[in-house]
Amino acid sequence: MVSFSWPNSANGTPHDPASAVADRDLGWSENEEAQLPNLDARYRALVEQIPAVVFMAYLDRGIGEAYVSPQIEAALGFSQEEWLEDPVRWYSHIHPDDKQRWSTEAAEMFLTGNPLRSAYRVVSRDGRVIWFRCEAKMIRKEDGEPWFIHGVGFDITDLKRTEEALQEERNVASAILHTVGALVVVLDPEGTIIRFNRACEQASGYSFAEVAGQKIWDLLMVPEEVDRFKSVFQQFCSDQFSSDYEGYLVKRDGARRLIAWSSTVLPGIGGTPTYIIATGIDITERKHLEKTILEISAREQRRIGQDLHDGLGQHLTGIAFMSKVQEQKLMEKGMPEASDAAKIVNLVNEAINKTRELARGLLPVVSDAQGLMSALRQWAGEVEDLFAVSCRFQCFSPVLIHDDTVATHLYYVAREAVNNAIKHGHPRQIVIRLAADQRRGALSIQDDGSGISSTVPGNKGMGFHLMNYRAKMVGGSLEVQRVPTGGTIVTCLFPVMPPAGDEEVK
């Protein structure tokens, strides 16, 4: 075994001032102290229990005065004697890719006296590559001359392998993140942008470096949607359920893109949210196309309804008039065919009524700012006649809708809500309410029936989807709630647009 001794004092005897003070403080007598293991033995017992390789090398003595703890054999397969007998063994077993870095760092320690703290690879006797975390320090004499190097090396191979595996997973996740076509944003619970994939950069015109650390609503959202988004975001972080949201993204050049977001929460310790991952799809073109198709459909529907009313209806009216004249002539002549003519007149009148009903179904809202109010009032009356249910329309101040398409969508929302109430709730009374201020309108349909089923939110029918779709097409939102006193209320909130050509007063 290679001998090891702590650096001696000037008179050549082992010297440990701190140990001597400790011995006095403990009240040991000189005889008792003489019976204790010497300093070398105590130090050796300590370092040989540390789960690391402890080493020491004098800078003013031969290699025989160096020391390495027995853990070197378990770590690299060399005994203490083997390791110390070759002065360059340590350097020769450093991994080739790390030798230059180790040499540079060791030279810096010798020149500056700063501690060496680094991790590098060492090749063991059997060829295994071991990662060591090395902490070494150069000790100087009182006159400043370098004396010895003392350090410790920890085997961090398992840690490095775990880091490499995690890094590989991160690389795969990062590659997926940047190659998917969807927008992916990672936020912290405060709404700060943590990650921003390539699709987001392309859609917004900002690089990740420009948006990192900023609040998403301060940079990428239109001002009028910020408050609503913050409310939804806070609720989402509290509930930690997946959530969908549609909103506009503001590009660097000021252009707006409509994005359909879907979000999920990554919970941390204690269930508190750590990150919020939001994926988005640009639906601007799709919404524009859908709106165009609906507008064309509504326009054609109105044209057919108008043709039925003004064309076929007027034509049938003419036939009914002529048939009535023929009936009167036959009656004046006392001919039996008069009764057949009367039947023809009745059939034509029935056809006229059916034509008018068809025209009214295809053209429910008259092209007038007050058309929606008139259509809803008429529909409420028809509900009472057809279903024997009390149905009232309430509008305490005029709500003028200047866009025929918007008025038609709102009318069908109300109609679908009333039909659902009658079909599923069996109410005695239904109230249709319409109200608005300068910026926002509200259409609500409330009934006193059995109320919406608690299972509906997870299994919404086609009627709900159609109402929700129409609400979104007019830039609004739909909410269906169970009334505590019984029944259901369907509320559609929608923006009120000024007439074309009018400027909004700010």
C-alpha positions in Angstrom: 0.0 0.0 0.0 1.3 3.4 -0.9 1.9 5.5 2.2 -0.1 8.7 2.7 0.6 11.5 5.1 -1.0 14.9 5.6 1.3 17.8 4.7 3.8 18.2 7.6 4.6 21.3 9.6 7.9 23.0 9.5 9.4 20.7 12.1 8.4 17.7 10.2 5.6 16.4 12.5 2.0 15.9 11.4 0.2 19.1 12.1 -3.6 19.7 12.2 -4.4 22.9 14.1 -8.1 22.4 13.8 -7.8 18.8 15.1 -5.7 20.0 18.0 -8.2 22.7 19.0 -11.0 20.1 18.7 -9.1 17.8 21.0 -8.7 20.5 23.7 -12.3 21.4 23.4 -13.3 17.8 24.0 -11.2 17.8 27.1 -8.9 15.0 26.0 -5.7 14.7 28.1 -2.4 14.1 26.4 -2.5 10.4 27.5 -6.0 10.0 26.1 -4.9 11.7 22.9 -1.9 9.4 22.6 -4.3 6.4 22.6 -6.3 7.8 19.7 -5.5 6.8 16.1 -3.1 9.2 14.5 -4.2 11.8 12.0 -3.2 9.8 9.0 -5.4 6.9 10.2 -8.3 9.0 11.0 -8.2 10.8 7.6 -7.7 7.6 5.8 -10.7 6.0 7.5 -12.8 9.0 6.6 -11.9 9.3 2.9 -12.1 5.6 2.3 -15.8 5.6 3.3 -16.7 8.4 0.8 -18.4 6.9 -2.3 -16.0 8.7 -4.5 -12.4 8.7 -5.7 -10.3 10.9 -3.4 -6.8 11.8 -4.7 -3.8 13.9 -3.7 -0.6 14.6 -5.5 2.4 16.7 -4.3 3.9 19.2 -6.6 7.3 19.2 -4.9 7.8 15.5 -4.3 7.9 12.2 -6.2 5.0 10.1 -7.3 5.5 7.9 -4.2 4.0 10.6 -2.1 0.7 10.7 -4.1 -2.5 9.1 -2.9 -5.7 7.7 -4.4 -8.5 6.1 -2.4 -9.4 2.4 -2.9 -12.6 3.4 -4.8 -10.4 3.7 -7.9 -10.4 -0.1 -8.3 -14.3 -0.3 -8.2 -14.6 2.6 -10.6 -11.9 1.9 -13.2 -10.6 -1.6 -12.4 -7.1 -0.5 -11.3 -5.6 -1.1 -7.8 -4.2 1.8 -5.9 -0.6 0.6 -6.6 -1.3 0.2 -10.3 -2.9 3.6 -10.7 -0.1 5.4 -8.9 2.9 3.5 -10.3 2.4 5.1 -13.7 2.5 9.0 -13.5 0.7 9.5 -16.8 -1.9 6.7 -16.4 -4.6 9.2 -15.5 -4.0 11.3 -18.6 -3.7 8.3 -20.8 -7.1 7.0 -19.7 -9.0 10.3 -20.3 -11.3 9.9 -23.2 -9.7 11.2 -26.4 -12.5 13.7 -27.0 -12.0 15.2 -23.5 -8.2 15.3 -23.3 -7.7 18.7 -24.8 -10.4 20.2 -22.6 -8.9 18.6 -19.5 -5.5 19.9 -20.3 -6.8 23.4 -20.8 -8.7 23.4 -17.5 -5.8 21.8 -15.6 -3.4 24.4 -17.0 -5.8 27.2 -15.9 -5.9 25.8 -12.4 -2.0 25.8 -12.2 -1.7 29.3 -13.6 -4.5 31.0 -11.7 -5.0 28.8 -8.7 -8.7 28.7 -9.3 -10.4 25.4 -8.4 -11.0 22.9 -11.3 -14.6 21.9 -11.5 -15.4 19.8 -14.6 -17.0 16.6 -15.9 -15.2 14.4 -18.3 -14.9 10.8 -19.4 -12.4 8.2 -18.4 -11.8 4.8 -20.0 -11.7 1.9 -17.5 -9.4 -1.1 -17.7 -12.1 -3.2 -19.5 -12.9 -0.4 -22.0 -16.0 1.0 -20.3 -16.4 4.8 -20.5 -17.0 6.3 -17.1 -18.1 9.9 -16.5 -16.5 11.6 -13.6 -17.4 14.9 -11.9 -14.0 16.2 -10.7 -13.5 18.8 -8.0 -9.8 19.7 -7.5 -8.0 22.5 -5.8 -4.3 23.5 -5.7 -3.0 24.2 -2.2 -0.1 26.7 -1.8 2.5 27.1 0.9 2.6 30.2 3.1 5.1 31.7 0.7 2.7 31.2 -2.2 4.6 28.3 -3.8 2.4 25.5 -5.2 2.3 22.6 -2.6 -0.1 19.9 -3.6 -3.4 19.1 -5.4 -6.3 17.7 -3.5 -9.5 16.6 -5.1 -12.4 14.2 -5.4 -14.0 12.5 -8.4 -17.7 11.3 -8.4 -18.9 8.7 -10.8 -21.8 10.4 -12.6 -22.2 7.8 -15.4 -25.8 7.0 -14.6 -26.7 10.6 -14.3 -25.1 11.3 -17.7 -26.9 8.4 -19.3 -30.2 9.7 -17.9 -29.4 13.2 -19.2 -28.6 11.8 -22.6 -31.8 9.9 -22.7 -33.8 12.9 -21.6 -31.9 15.0 -24.2 -32.8 12.5 -26.9 -36.4 12.7 -25.9 -36.3 16.4 -25.9 -34.8 16.4 -29.4 -37.6 14.1 -30.6 -40.2 16.3 -29.0 -38.6 19.4 -30.3 -38.5 17.9 -33.8 -42.2 17.0 -33.6 -43.0 20.4 -32.2 -41.4 22.2 -35.1 -42.6 19.9 -37.9 -46.3 19.8 -37.1 -48.5 22.1 -39.1 -50.5 23.2 -36.0 -49.5 26.2 -33.9 -48.1 25.1 -30.6 -47.5 27.6 -27.7 -46.4 26.6 -24.2 -47.3 29.1 -21.5 -46.7 29.3 -17.7 -49.7 29.9 -15.4 -49.2 33.7 -15.7 -49.6 33.5 -19.5 -45.9 34.0 -20.3 -44.7 32.4 -23.5 -42.2 29.6 -22.8 -42.1 27.8 -26.1 -43.2 28.9 -29.6 -42.9 26.4 -32.5 -42.0 27.2 -36.1 -45.7 27.2 -37.3 -46.3 30.0 -34.8 -43.4 31.9 -36.1 -44.7 31.6 -39.7 -48.2 32.5 -38.7 -47.4 35.5 -36.6 -44.3 36.8 -38.3 -42.4 36.8 -34.9 -39.4 34.7 -34.0 -39.4 32.8 -30.7 -36.6 35.0 -29.4 -38.9 38.0 -29.9 -41.9 36.6 -28.0 -40.1 34.5 -25.3 -40.9 35.9 -21.8 -43.8 38.1 -23.0 -47.5 37.7 -22.1 -49.4 36.2 -25.0 -52.2 38.7 -24.7 -49.8 41.7 -24.8 -48.4 40.7 -28.1 -50.6 38.4 -30.1 -54.2 39.2 -29.3 -56.6 41.9 -30.4 -57.4 44.4 -27.6 -61.1 43.7 -27.6 -60.6 40.0 -26.8 -58.0 40.4 -24.1 -60.4 40.5 -21.1 -62.4 37.6 -22.3 -59.3 35.5 -23.0 -57.9 36.3 -19.5 -61.1 35.2 -17.9 -61.2 31.9 -19.9 -57.5 31.4 -19.2 -57.8 31.8 -15.4 -60.9 29.5 -15.3 -59.0 27.0 -17.4 -56.0 27.0 -15.0 -58.3 26.5 -12.1 -60.4 23.7 -13.5 -57.5 22.0 -15.4 -59.8 20.5 -18.0 -59.1 20.6 -21.7 -60.6 23.7 -23.3 -61.4 25.1 -26.7 -61.2 28.7 -27.7 -61.5 30.7 -30.9 -59.8 34.1 -31.2 -57.9 36.3 -33.5 -54.1 36.3 -33.6 -52.5 39.6 -34.5 -49.5 39.3 -36.9 -46.5 41.5 -36.9 -47.9 43.4 -39.9 -51.2 44.0 -38.1 -53.2 41.4 -40.0 -55.6 39.2 -38.1 -56.0 35.4 -38.4 -58.8 33.5 -36.7 -57.3 30.6 -34.7 -59.1 27.7 -33.1 -57.2 26.8 -29.9 -57.3 23.6 -27.9 -55.5 23.7 -24.6 -54.4 21.3 -21.9 -52.6 21.7 -18.5 -49.5 19.9 -17.4 -49.9 19.6 -13.6 -47.0 19.9 -11.2 -46.4 19.0 -7.6 -49.6 19.2 -5.6 -51.7 19.4 -8.8 -51.0 23.0 -9.5 -50.5 23.8 -13.2 -46.9 24.0 -14.3 -47.4 24.6 -18.0 -50.3 25.2 -20.4 -49.9 23.7 -23.9 -52.1 25.4 -26.5 -52.4 24.0 -30.0 -54.1 26.1 -32.7 -55.3 25.8 -36.3 -55.7 28.7 -38.6 -59.4 28.6 -39.6 -59.5 32.1 -41.3 -60.0 30.7 -44.8 -62.4 28.0 -43.6 -64.6 30.5 -41.8 -64.5 32.8 -44.7 -65.5 30.0 -47.0 -68.3 28.8 -44.7 -69.6 32.3 -44.4 -69.6 32.7 -48.1 -71.4 29.4 -48.6 -74.0 30.4 -46.0 -74.5 33.8 -47.6 -75.0 32.2 -51.0 -77.4 29.6 -49.5 -79.3 32.3 -47.7 -79.4 34.5 -50.8 -80.7 31.7 -53.0 -83.2 30.7 -50.3 -84.5 34.3 -50.2 -84.6 34.4 -54.0 -86.7 31.1 -54.1 -88.9 32.4 -51.4 -89.4 35.7 -53.2 -90.1 33.9 -56.5 -92.7 31.7 -54.8 -94.4 34.7 -53.2 -94.2 37.1 -56.2 -94.1 34.6 -59.0 -96.0 31.4 -58.4 -98.2 32.9 -55.7 -99.4 35.7 -58.0 -99.8 33.2 -60.9 -102.0 30.9 -58.7 -104.0 34.0 -57.5 -104.8 34.8 -61.2 -105.9 31.2 -61.8 -108.1 31.3 -58.7 -109.7 34.5 -59.9 -110.4 33.1 -63.4 -111.8 29.9 -61.9 -114.1 31.9 -59.6 -115.4 33.8 -62.7 -116.1 30.6 -64.5 -117.9 29.2 -61.4 -120.2 32.2 -61.4 -120.9 31.9 -65.1 -121.8 28.2 -64.8 -124.0 29.0 -61.8 -125.8 31.7 -63.7 -126.5 29.2 -66.5 -127.6 26.6 -64.0 -125.1 24.1 -65.2 -124.1 21.2 -62.9 -120.4 21.8 -63.8 -120.6 24.8 -61.4 -119.8 22.6 -58.4 -116.7 21.2 -60.1 -115.5 24.7 -60.8 -116.1 25.6 -57.1 -113.8 22.6 -56.1 -111.2 23.9 -58.5 -111.3 27.3 -56.9 -110.9 25.7 -53.4 -107.9 23.6 -54.5 -106.2 26.6 -56.1 -106.7 28.7 -52.9 -105.2 25.8 -50.9 -102.2 25.8 -53.3 -101.9 29.6 -52.8 -101.8 29.2 -49.0 -99.2 26.4 -49.2 -97.1 28.6 -51.5 -97.3 31.4 -49.0 -96.3 29.1 -46.2 -93.3 27.8 -48.2 -92.3 31.4 -49.1 -92.5 32.4 -45.4 -90.3 29.5 -44.4 -87.7 30.4 -47.0 -88.0 34.1 -46.3 -88.6 34.3 -42.5 -87.0 37.7 -42.0 -88.1 40.7 -44.1 -85.3 42.8 -45.5 -85.7 45.6 -43.0 -83.8 46.7 -39.9 -86.9 45.7 -37.9 -87.3 42.4 -39.7 -85.9 40.2 -36.9 -88.3 41.7 -34.4 -91.3 41.1 -36.8 -90.2 37.6 -37.6 -89.8 36.6 -33.9 -93.1 38.1 -33.0 -94.8 36.2 -35.8 -93.0 33.0 -34.9 -94.2 33.3 -31.2 -97.8 33.6 -32.4 -97.4 30.6 -34.7 -96.0 28.5 -31.7 -99.1 29.3 -29.7 -101.4 28.3 -32.5 -99.5 25.1 -33.5 -98.5 23.7 -30.1 -101.0 25.3 -27.6 -98.1 26.6 -25.6 -97.9 30.2 -24.3 -95.1 31.9 -26.2 -94.4 35.6 -25.9 -91.9 37.9 -27.6 -90.4 40.7 -25.5 -88.4 43.5 -26.9 -88.7 46.7 -24.7 -86.7 48.9 -27.0 -86.2 48.4 -30.8 -83.2 46.3 -31.8 -82.3 47.1 -35.4 -80.3 44.5 -37.3 -79.2 46.0 -40.6 -77.5 42.8 -41.9 -80.1 40.4 -43.3 -77.8 37.4 -42.9 -77.2 38.1 -39.2 -80.9 38.6 -38.7 -81.7 35.3 -40.4 -79.1 33.4 -38.3 -80.5 34.8 -35.1 -84.0 33.9 -36.1 -83.1 30.3 -36.7 -81.2 30.2 -33.3 -84.5 31.3 -31.6 -86.6 28.9 -33.7 -84.3 25.9 -32.9 -84.3 26.7 -29.2 -88.1 26.9 -29.1 -88.4 23.6 -31.0 -85.9 21.9 -28.6 -87.9 23.3 -25.6 -91.2 21.9 -26.9 -89.7 18.6 -27.9 -87.6 17.8 -24.8 -88.8 20.1 -22.0 -92.6 20.1 -22.5 -93.0 23.6 -21.1 -96.2 25.6 -20.4 -94.6 28.9 -21.2 -91.8 30.2 -23.4 -90.4 33.7 -23.5 -88.3 35.0 -26.4 -86.4 38.2 -25.4 -84.3 40.5 -27.6 -82.3 43.4 -26.2 -79.2 45.3 -27.2 -77.0 48.3 -26.4 -74.7 50.2 -28.8 -72.1 47.4 -29.0 -73.7 44.1 -28.0 -77.0 42.3 -28.4 -78.6 39.4 -26.5 -81.2 36.9 -27.7 -82.6 34.6 -25.0 -85.2 31.9 -25.1 -86.4 30.7 -21.7 -88.9 28.0 -20.9 -90.4 26.6 -17.7 -90.1 22.9 -18.7 -88.3 20.0 -17.2 -84.9 21.7 -17.9 -81.9 20.6 -19.8 -80.5 17.2 -18.9 -77.2 17.1 -17.0 -75.9 14.7 -19.6 -76.3 17.2 -22.4 -72.9 19.0 -22.1 -71.1 15.8 -22.9 -73.6 14.6 -25.5 -74.9 17.7 -27.3 -77.4 17.0 -30.1 -77.3 18.4 -33.6 -79.7 21.2 -32.6 -77.2 22.6 -30.2 -74.4 22.4 -32.7 -76.4 24.2 -35.3 -77.3 27.0 -32.9 -73.7 27.3 -31.7 -72.5 27.3 -35.3 -74.9 30.1 -36.3 -73.9 32.1 -33.2 -70.3 31.9 -34.2 -71.1 32.9 -37.8 -72.4 36.2 -36.5 -69.4 36.7 -34.3 -71.3 35.8 -31.1 -71.4 33.0 -28.5 -74.0 30.6 -27.3 -74.7 29.5 -23.7 -77.3 26.9 -22.5 -78.1 26.8 -18.8 -80.5 25.0 -16.5 -82.7 27.5 -14.6 -82.7 26.8 -10.8 -86.4 27.4 -10.6 -87.0 24.9 -13.5 -86.6 25.0 -17.2 -83.8 26.1 -19.6 -82.5 29.4 -20.9 -80.6 29.6 -24.2 -78.6 32.9 -24.6 -77.0 34.1 -27.7 -74.7 37.1 -27.4 -73.8 38.9 -30.6 -72.1 42.1 -31.7 -74.2 44.9 -32.9 -72.8 46.4 -36.1 -73.7 50.0 -37.2 -75.4 50.5 -40.6 -73.1 50.4 -43.6 -71.6 53.8 -44.2 -72.0 55.0 -40.6 -69.0 55.7 -38.5 -68.8 54.4 -35.0 -68.6 57.1 -32.3 -65.6 56.5 -30.1 
